Amino acid sequence: LLRGLVRLLNYEVTQELLKQAKGGRGRSFG
């Protein structure tokens, strides 16, 4: 369960980072 949760979190973060890298606009990340 925990591993799956971590994987899901990693996926979410990766998607956000990709979005940031592509658009450059959007909410700042920390």
Secondary structure by P-SEA (a helix, b strand, c coil): caaaaaaaaaaaaaaaaaaaaacccccccc
